[in-house]
Amino acid sequence: MAITAQDVNKLRQMTGAGMMDCKKALTEANGDFDAAVDALRKRGQAIASKRADREVTEGACIAKVDASGKYGAAIKLSCETDFVATNAQFVDLAKQVLDIALAQKPADLAALQAIVADEVTRLSGVIGEKIAVSEYKVVEGESVTAYIHMNNKIAVLVALNQAADAQVGKNIGMQVASMSPIAVDAASVSQETIDRELKVAVEKTKDELVKKAVDAALNKAGINPAHVDTDEHIESNTAKGWLTPEQAQQARDIKTTEAEKAAANIKEQMVQNIAQGRLKKFFKDSCLMEQEYCFDSKQTISQYLTSVSKDLKATAFCRLSLKD
């Protein structure tokens, strides 16, 4: 059976597959459109299976809020190359997946993946790259705003506790996109994260106190601490003549004895006080409401929102990024 250009174009419109793929499928199916569609679907499945172990580091992150203004969804549709990420069919599929997420409200990522599996597989066959819905998040609140940054590289949803001008929500969305907070406020940070950060702060404080004592002893002996901070530097600087062999050995001895002495005499309460200060700095840097407002460093986000409306607060957010 002769396959006409009109037949090929019709199948392309039905499936989105390439011209040569459509012509081949129709030829093999003797012009049977249903059989040709099935053949293209199987081809997509074969390509998806063949490329299942490929890394998908490019793609599109997009977010959208439903008509109620109180519920938003964000998805990351991943692919292998930036070229495909900007392909119109790929971007259209991302929008389609997002609309399905908003309409059907699947319980989790696996549920969403199951719903859109056929379309993802089909486009994978058309484009010839692995495609996957790799992230899916939702945010609910009294007033939800979506913000998409850097040509679909970052997608953000922000919920406020009361209605506000759309620009306010967008401003907070830009804050989340640029500053990547981990929680709304300090009270929202998990105890596991707090314990980990406090442990790091304690260890860092102790290391700094020991180093300070060692550096003081080295300076007192007339040795530049920067010249003996590692064994490699000691050997290198001795070879250059910046240290005598005697000074090199003296430096090693001081570093050992003074470090042991300083560690034994550390005041635990002082360490805890400094560590708590570092934890507060962590909250300030990492919690949305405590961060400096990116458009006015004289204000925190909390102060900015209060200036808009007395009781206005952010209550939830999510951030999807191709770099994560």
Phi, psi and chi 1 to 4 in degrees:
 res  aa     phi    psi   chi1   chi2   chi3   chi4
   1 MET       -  131.6  177.0 -180.0  177.0      -
   2 ALA   -73.8  132.5      -      -      -      -
   3 ILE  -100.1  119.6  -54.8  -58.4      -      -
   4 THR   -90.6  164.3   67.2      -      -      -
   5 ALA   -62.0  -33.9      -      -      -      -
   6 GLN   -65.0  -38.3  -71.5   81.3    1.1      -
   7 ASP   -63.4  -45.6  -67.5  -26.9      -      -
   8 VAL   -61.1  -44.8  172.7      -      -      -
   9 ASN   -64.4  -38.6 -172.8   56.2      -      -
  10 LYS   -61.9  -43.3  178.7  180.0  176.8 -178.6
  11 LEU   -68.1  -36.2 -173.5   58.3      -      -
  12 ARG   -61.1  -42.7  -72.4 -170.8   69.2 -171.3
  13 GLN   -65.0  -34.7  -64.8  -61.8  -41.6      -
  14 MET   -73.0  -36.1  -69.1  170.1   62.7      -
  15 THR  -117.1  -22.4   64.7      -      -      -
  16 GLY    79.4    3.4      -      -      -      -
  17 ALA   -72.7  163.7      -      -      -      -
  18 GLY   -69.4  160.4      -      -      -      -
  19 MET   -59.2  -48.2 -179.7  179.4   68.8      -
  20 MET   -66.5  -37.2  -64.1  -52.5  -63.4      -
  21 ASP   -63.6  -42.2  -71.9  -27.8      -      -
  22 CYS   -65.2  -42.8  -71.6      -      -      -
  23 LYS   -63.7  -42.6 -176.7  175.8 -178.8  179.8
  24 LYS   -63.9  -43.7 -178.5  179.4  179.1 -178.5
  25 ALA   -64.0  -42.3      -      -      -      -
  26 LEU   -66.8  -38.8  -80.0  168.1      -      -
  27 THR   -63.7  -46.4  -59.7      -      -      -
  28 GLU   -66.0  -28.5  -68.0  174.5   -8.9      -
  29 ALA   -94.2    7.9      -      -      -      -
  30 ASN    53.9   38.6  -67.4  -42.1      -      -
  31 GLY    83.3    1.2      -      -      -      -
  32 ASP   -78.5  110.6 -175.0  -34.7      -      -
  33 PHE   -64.2  -42.1  -82.3   86.6      -      -
  34 ASP   -61.3  -43.3  -70.0  -21.2      -      -
  35 ALA   -67.0  -35.7      -      -      -      -
  36 ALA   -67.1  -41.8      -      -      -      -
  37 VAL   -61.1  -43.0  168.7      -      -      -
  38 ASP   -63.7  -39.4 -171.1   51.3      -      -
  39 ALA   -64.3  -41.6      -      -      -      -
  40 LEU   -66.6  -36.2  -72.2  170.6      -      -
  41 ARG   -64.6  -43.3 -177.9  179.2  -65.5  110.0
  42 LYS   -65.0  -36.4  -71.8  178.3  179.3  178.4
  43 ARG   -62.8  -41.3  178.9  178.6 -176.8  -85.5
  44 GLY   -62.2  -41.1      -      -      -      -
  45 GLN   -64.1  -39.9  -68.9  169.9  -16.4      -
  46 ALA   -64.8  -42.8      -      -      -      -
  47 ILE   -66.0  -42.8  -71.8  175.3      -      -
  48 ALA   -61.0  -41.9      -      -      -      -
  49 SER   -67.0  -41.8  176.7      -      -      -
  50 LYS   -64.7  -33.4 -174.5  176.5 -179.8 -179.6
  51 ARG  -103.6   16.4  -55.5 -178.1   75.2   86.8
  52 ALA   -60.1  -29.1      -      -      -      -
  53 ASP   -92.6    3.6   60.4  -14.1      -      -
  54 ARG   -71.8  149.1  -65.2  -65.2 -174.7   97.3
  55 GLU   -80.3  139.7  -71.1 -170.5    7.3      -
  56 VAL  -118.2   94.5  -78.5      -      -      -
  57 THR  -106.6   -4.0   56.5      -      -      -
  58 GLU  -113.3 -179.6  -62.4  -65.4  -22.9      -
  59 GLY   144.4 -151.0      -      -      -      -
  60 ALA  -140.5  133.2      -      -      -      -
  61 CYS  -111.2  119.4  -64.5      -      -      -
  62 ILE  -135.4  156.3   57.6  175.0      -      -
  63 ALA  -142.2  154.2      -      -      -      -
  64 LYS  -156.8  150.2 -171.1  176.0  179.7 -180.0
  65 VAL  -111.4  141.6  178.4      -      -      -
  66 ASP   -76.8  179.2   69.3    7.1      -      -
  67 ALA   -62.8  -25.3      -      -      -      -
  68 SER   -70.8  -23.6   73.8      -      -      -
  69 GLY    76.1    6.8      -      -      -      -
  70 LYS  -117.0   -1.0  -60.7  176.8 -175.4  -67.8
  71 TYR  -141.2  129.5 -177.8   91.0      -      -
  72 GLY  -134.1  154.1      -      -      -      -
  73 ALA  -130.0  149.5      -      -      -      -
  74 ALA  -135.0  139.9      -      -      -      -
  75 ILE  -134.9  153.4   63.9  106.2      -      -
  76 LYS  -117.4  116.4 -179.0 -163.3  -68.9 -172.3
  77 LEU  -101.7  118.2 -173.4   65.3      -      -
  78 SER  -104.4  151.9  -59.7      -      -      -
  79 CYS  -146.3 -177.3   59.2      -      -      -
  80 GLU   -87.4  -34.3  -63.0  175.7   37.8      -
  81 THR  -128.9  154.0   64.6      -      -      -
  82 ASP   -65.7  -30.2 -175.4   56.7      -      -
  83 PHE   -59.1  -45.5  176.8   77.0      -      -
  84 VAL   -70.1  -34.6  166.9      -      -      -
  85 ALA   -58.6  -27.1      -      -      -      -
  86 THR   -99.5    1.0   57.3      -      -      -
  87 ASN   -66.0  135.1  177.6  -75.3      -      -
  88 ALA   -59.5  -39.8      -      -      -      -
  89 GLN   -65.1  -38.4  -71.6  177.9  -66.3      -
  90 PHE   -65.7  -46.8  179.8   85.5      -      -
  91 VAL   -63.3  -39.3  174.7      -      -      -
  92 ASP   -62.6  -39.1  -74.8  -15.1      -      -
  93 LEU   -65.0  -39.8  177.2   59.5      -      -
  94 ALA   -59.4  -44.3      -      -      -      -
  95 LYS   -64.8  -38.0  -67.6  176.3 -179.6  177.8
  96 GLN   -64.9  -44.3 -179.6 -177.8  -17.4      -
  97 VAL   -61.3  -42.0  170.6      -      -      -
  98 LEU   -64.4  -42.7 -177.8   56.9      -      -
  99 ASP   -62.1  -38.6  -74.5  -20.1      -      -
 100 ILE   -64.7  -41.4  -70.9  171.3      -      -
 101 ALA   -61.2  -42.0      -      -      -      -
 102 LEU   -68.3  -39.4  -81.4  172.2      -      -
 103 ALA   -76.4  -42.6      -      -      -      -
 104 GLN   -98.0  -15.5  -60.8 -169.8   30.7      -
 105 LYS    47.9   57.4  -64.5 -178.4  171.9   61.3
 106 PRO   -58.5  150.9   18.2  -29.4      -      -
 107 ALA   -67.4  -32.9      -      -      -      -
 108 ASP  -158.4 -177.4   52.8   28.0      -      -
 109 LEU   -60.3  -44.0  175.6   60.1      -      -
 110 ALA   -59.9  -39.5      -      -      -      -
 111 ALA   -65.7  -41.8      -      -      -      -
 112 LEU   -65.4  -43.0  177.1   59.9      -      -
 113 GLN   -58.8  -39.1  -71.7  171.6  -28.2      -
 114 ALA   -65.8  -38.6      -      -      -      -
 115 ILE   -65.7  -40.0  -65.6  170.1      -      -
 116 VAL  -102.7    9.4  -58.8      -      -      -
 117 ALA   -55.3  -44.6      -      -      -      -
 118 ASP   -63.1  -43.9  -73.9  -12.5      -      -
 119 GLU   -68.1  -38.6  -83.1  -57.4  -58.1      -
 120 VAL   -64.5  -43.9  169.8      -      -      -
 121 THR   -63.8  -42.9  -61.5      -      -      -
 122 ARG   -58.5  -48.3 -178.8 -164.5   65.3   77.2
 123 LEU   -69.1  -33.0 -172.2   60.7      -      -
 124 SER   -58.7  -39.9 -178.4      -      -      -
 125 GLY   -67.7  -38.4      -      -      -      -
 126 VAL   -66.8  -45.9  170.7      -      -      -
 127 ILE   -85.9  -31.4  -70.1  177.9      -      -
 128 GLY    86.4   20.6      -      -      -      -
 129 GLU  -128.6  156.9  -81.4 -164.2   12.3      -
 130 LYS   -67.8  132.5  178.3 -179.6  177.2 -179.8
 131 ILE  -128.7  139.3  -63.5  173.0      -      -
 132 ALA  -151.5  141.0      -      -      -      -
 133 VAL   -81.5  105.5 -178.1      -      -      -
 134 SER  -101.3  -17.4   51.5      -      -      -
 135 GLU  -147.0  150.5  -75.4 -166.5   67.8      -
 136 TYR  -154.5  123.0  160.3   56.4      -      -
 137 LYS  -137.9  153.6  -66.1 -176.1  179.6 -179.5
 138 VAL  -129.6  153.6  -59.4      -      -      -
 139 VAL  -135.8  135.0  165.7      -      -      -
 140 GLU  -123.2  149.6  -63.5 -178.1   76.8      -
 141 GLY   177.3  179.0      -      -      -      -
 142 GLU   -64.6  -34.7 -171.1   59.6   32.2      -
 143 SER  -147.6  111.4  176.8      -      -      -
 144 VAL  -110.3  136.5 -179.9      -      -      -
 145 THR  -124.5  139.7  -59.3      -      -      -
 146 ALA  -105.0  142.2      -      -      -      -
 147 TYR  -139.7  130.1  171.7   68.5      -      -
 148 ILE  -116.7  128.9  -60.1  172.5      -      -
 149 HIS  -118.6  146.2 -174.1   63.2      -      -
 150 MET    55.4   54.2  -70.2  178.9   62.2      -
 151 ASN    54.7   52.8 -166.4   28.0      -      -
 152 ASN    71.2   21.5  -62.9  -20.9      -      -
 153 LYS   -85.4  -28.3  -58.8  -61.1 -175.9 -174.8
 154 ILE  -138.2  135.2  -60.6  174.2      -      -
 155 ALA  -125.9  136.9      -      -      -      -
 156 VAL  -132.2  142.6  172.2      -      -      -
 157 LEU  -123.2  135.9  -69.7  167.3      -      -
 158 VAL  -131.1  134.5  173.6      -      -      -
 159 ALA  -111.7  133.6      -      -      -      -
 160 LEU  -111.5  158.1  -57.8  176.9      -      -
 161 ASN   -81.4   -4.5   65.0  -23.0      -      -
 162 GLN  -155.2  161.3   57.5 -175.4 -114.1      -
 163 ALA   -63.1  142.1      -      -      -      -
 164 ALA  -148.9  166.5      -      -      -      -
 165 ASP   -55.7  141.6 -175.6   85.2      -      -
 166 ALA   -56.2  -32.3      -      -      -      -
 167 GLN   -65.1  -32.2 -173.2   61.4   46.5      -
 168 VAL   -63.6  -47.8  175.6      -      -      -
 169 GLY   -60.3  -40.6      -      -      -      -
 170 LYS   -64.2  -41.0 -178.1  179.0  178.7 -178.7
 171 ASN   -60.3  -42.3  -71.0  -13.0      -      -
 172 ILE   -69.3  -35.6  -57.4  -56.8      -      -
 173 GLY   -61.0  -42.3      -      -      -      -
 174 MET   -65.4  -35.6  -73.6 -171.3  -81.6      -
 175 GLN   -61.0  -48.0  175.2   81.4   20.6      -
 176 VAL   -63.1  -41.5  172.1      -      -      -
 177 ALA   -61.8  -43.8      -      -      -      -
 178 SER   -84.8  -33.2   62.6      -      -      -
 179 MET  -104.9   -9.9  -59.0  -54.5  -66.7      -
 180 SER    46.0   59.9 -168.3      -      -      -
 181 PRO   -65.6  159.1   25.5  -34.3      -      -
 182 ILE  -101.3  -14.6   65.2  166.0      -      -
 183 ALA  -157.7  163.4      -      -      -      -
 184 VAL   -66.5  -47.4  171.6      -      -      -
 185 ASP  -150.2  177.7   51.1   30.5      -      -
 186 ALA   -60.4  -35.2      -      -      -      -
 187 ALA   -66.9  -18.9      -      -      -      -
 188 SER   -91.3   -7.6  -55.7      -      -      -
 189 VAL   -75.7  133.8  179.0      -      -      -
 190 SER   -65.7  150.9   70.2      -      -      -
 191 GLN   -63.2  -33.1 -170.3   59.1   49.3      -
 192 GLU   -61.0  -43.0  179.0 -176.6    1.9      -
 193 THR   -67.2  -42.1  -61.2      -      -      -
 194 ILE   -60.8  -46.1  -67.3  172.9      -      -
 195 ASP   -61.4  -41.8  -68.4  -16.5      -      -
 196 ARG   -65.1  -46.2 -177.7  179.2   66.0 -112.0
 197 GLU   -65.2  -38.0  -69.5  -61.2  -37.4      -
 198 LEU   -66.9  -39.6 -169.5   55.5      -      -
 199 LYS   -62.0  -44.7 -179.1 -179.8  178.7 -179.0
 200 VAL   -61.9  -42.0  169.3      -      -      -
 201 ALA   -63.7  -40.8      -      -      -      -
 202 VAL   -64.3  -46.7  166.6      -      -      -
 203 GLU   -64.1  -41.4  -69.2  173.6   -6.9      -
 204 LYS   -64.8  -40.9 -176.0  175.6 -178.6  179.6
 205 THR   -63.4  -45.0  -60.1      -      -      -
 206 LYS   -62.8  -43.1  -72.5 -178.3  177.2  179.9
 207 ASP   -60.9  -41.4  -72.2  -14.5      -      -
 208 GLU   -67.8  -38.8  -72.2  179.0   -8.1      -
 209 LEU   -65.9  -40.9  -69.8  172.9      -      -
 210 VAL   -64.7  -45.2  168.2      -      -      -
 211 LYS   -61.5  -39.6 -176.5  178.4 -175.6  -57.8
 212 LYS   -61.1  -42.5 -177.5  177.6  179.4 -179.2
 213 ALA   -66.9  -41.8      -      -      -      -
 214 VAL   -65.0  -44.8  169.9      -      -      -
 215 ASP   -61.6  -38.9  -74.2   -5.5      -      -
 216 ALA   -63.4  -41.8      -      -      -      -
 217 ALA   -66.9  -39.1      -      -      -      -
 218 LEU   -65.4  -44.2  -71.9  169.0      -      -
 219 ASN   -61.4  -39.7  -78.1  -40.5      -      -
 220 LYS   -62.9  -31.9 -173.3  175.4 -179.0  179.6
 221 ALA   -85.4    1.6      -      -      -      -
 222 GLY    79.9   23.6      -      -      -      -
 223 ILE  -113.4  128.8  -60.0  172.0      -      -
 224 ASN   -71.7  117.9 -173.9  -21.9      -      -
 225 PRO   -56.5  -31.9  -26.7   36.5      -      -
 226 ALA   -66.6  -21.9      -      -      -      -
 227 HIS   -84.5  -11.4  -70.3  172.2      -      -
 228 VAL  -132.5   24.8  -64.7      -      -      -
 229 ASP   -71.0  -22.7   54.3  -14.3      -      -
 230 THR  -138.2  161.5   65.7      -      -      -
 231 ASP   -61.7  -35.9  -76.7  -21.9      -      -
 232 GLU   -62.3  -41.9  -70.2   77.8    6.9      -
 233 HIS   -67.5  -37.8  -85.0  173.9      -      -
 234 ILE   -60.8  -47.4  -68.3  175.6      -      -
 235 GLU   -65.7  -43.2  -67.8  174.3    4.2      -
 236 SER   -64.1  -45.3  172.9      -      -      -
 237 ASN   -73.4  -25.2  -69.5  -33.4      -      -
 238 THR   -70.1  -42.5  -59.2      -      -      -
 239 ALA   -63.5  -32.9      -      -      -      -
 240 LYS   -79.3  -11.3  -67.2  174.3 -177.0  175.5
 241 GLY    89.1    6.5      -      -      -      -
 242 TRP   -77.6  -21.2  -65.3   -2.6      -      -
 243 LEU  -129.9  142.0  -66.6  169.1      -      -
 244 THR   -82.3  160.0   66.1      -      -      -
 245 PRO   -57.2  -34.6  -28.0   36.5      -      -
 246 GLU   -66.7  -42.2  -66.8   75.4   18.6      -
 247 GLN   -65.2  -37.6  -74.1  176.4  -44.2      -
 248 ALA   -61.4  -45.6      -      -      -      -
 249 GLN   -67.5  -39.3 -173.9   55.9   50.2      -
 250 GLN   -61.2  -40.5 -176.1 -176.3   15.0      -
 251 ALA   -62.5  -43.8      -      -      -      -
 252 ARG   -62.2  -42.0  -70.4 -170.6  176.3   97.4
 253 ASP   -64.2  -44.4  -67.5  -18.9      -      -
 254 ILE   -62.6  -44.0  -71.6  173.7      -      -
 255 LYS   -61.5  -36.2  -71.2  178.2   68.8  176.7
 256 THR   -75.2  -52.4  -60.9      -      -      -
 257 THR   -70.0  -42.9   57.2      -      -      -
 258 GLU   -69.6  -34.9  -70.1  -60.5  -35.9      -
 259 ALA   -64.6  -43.2      -      -      -      -
 260 GLU   -64.4  -42.1  -68.7  174.6   -7.4      -
 261 LYS   -65.5  -45.0 -172.8 -171.3  -58.7 -177.4
 262 ALA   -64.0  -42.7      -      -      -      -
 263 ALA   -62.3  -36.9      -      -      -      -
 264 ALA   -72.7  -23.8      -      -      -      -
 265 ASN  -106.8   11.0  -68.4  -48.4      -      -
 266 ILE   -64.6  136.2  -77.6  177.2      -      -
 267 LYS   -89.7  112.9  -64.5  178.9 -179.6  177.8
 268 GLU   -59.6  -39.4 -167.3   61.0   35.0      -
 269 GLN   -64.4  -38.3 -171.8   57.0   55.9      -
 270 MET   -64.2  -41.8  178.6  175.4   67.5      -
 271 VAL   -60.3  -45.5  170.9      -      -      -
 272 GLN   -63.4  -39.9  -70.0  -62.1  -35.1      -
 273 ASN   -63.0  -44.7  -70.1  -18.2      -      -
 274 ILE   -66.2  -40.7  -64.6  172.8      -      -
 275 ALA   -63.7  -39.1      -      -      -      -
 276 GLN   -63.8  -37.5  -72.9  -65.6  -29.1      -
 277 GLY   -63.6  -38.3      -      -      -      -
 278 ARG   -68.3  -35.2  -74.5 -167.3  153.8  125.7
 279 LEU   -65.3  -40.1 -175.6   61.1      -      -
 280 LYS   -63.0  -38.9  -70.5 -179.8 -179.9  177.6
 281 LYS   -64.4  -37.7  176.2   68.8  164.2   52.0
 282 PHE   -61.6  -44.7  168.2   76.1      -      -
 283 PHE   -61.2  -41.8  -70.9  146.9      -      -
 284 LYS   -63.8  -37.6 -174.5  176.1 -174.0  -61.2
 285 ASP   -80.2  -29.6  -68.0  -20.4      -      -
 286 SER  -110.0  -13.8  -55.1      -      -      -
 287 CYS  -104.2  127.7  -63.8      -      -      -
 288 LEU   -50.6  -53.3  176.5   59.9      -      -
 289 MET   -66.1  -21.0  -67.6  -67.8  -76.1      -
 290 GLU   -99.7   -9.0  -62.5 -176.3   31.1      -
 291 GLN   -69.3  152.8  -74.3 -179.3  -24.1      -
 292 GLU   -66.0  136.2  -72.0 -176.1   -3.9      -
 293 TYR   -67.7  126.5 -178.9   30.6      -      -
 294 CYS   -65.3  -19.1   60.9      -      -      -
 295 PHE   -99.1   -3.6  -65.7  115.1      -      -
 296 ASP  -161.5   95.2 -178.3   -0.3      -      -
 297 SER   -65.8   -9.9   61.0      -      -      -
 298 LYS   -80.0   -9.5  -65.0  179.2 -178.7  178.9
 299 GLN  -121.4  148.5  -65.9 -172.0   91.7      -
 300 THR   -86.1  169.5   63.5      -      -      -
 301 ILE   -62.0  -38.7  -70.8  -63.8      -      -
 302 SER   -58.7  -45.0  176.7      -      -      -
 303 GLN   -67.6  -38.5  -69.9  167.9  -26.1      -
 304 TYR   -61.5  -48.0  162.9   65.6      -      -
 305 LEU   -64.6  -39.0  -69.9  174.4      -      -
 306 THR   -63.6  -33.5  -60.1      -      -      -
 307 SER   -69.0  -24.5   72.8      -      -      -
 308 VAL   -80.0  -45.8  173.3      -      -      -
 309 SER  -155.2  134.7  178.1      -      -      -
 310 LYS   -47.8  -45.8 -179.4 -178.5  176.9 -177.4
 311 ASP  -106.3   14.9  -61.8  -43.4      -      -
 312 LEU   -71.5  131.0 -174.2   59.5      -      -
 313 LYS  -143.3  155.1  -63.7  178.0 -178.2  178.7
 314 ALA   -84.7  136.3      -      -      -      -
 315 THR  -114.3  -20.0   55.7      -      -      -
 316 ALA  -165.4  159.3      -      -      -      -
 317 PHE  -161.3  162.9   70.0   86.8      -      -
 318 CYS  -142.9  156.1   74.6      -      -      -
 319 ARG  -142.9  121.9  179.7 -177.1 -174.1  -84.4
 320 LEU  -112.7  135.9  -58.8 -175.4      -      -
 321 SER  -140.5  144.0  170.6      -      -      -
 322 LEU   -64.6  -21.2  -68.9 -178.4      -      -
 323 LYS   -82.5  -12.8  -66.2 -177.7  179.7 -178.9
 324 ASP   -89.3      -  -64.3  -21.5      -      -
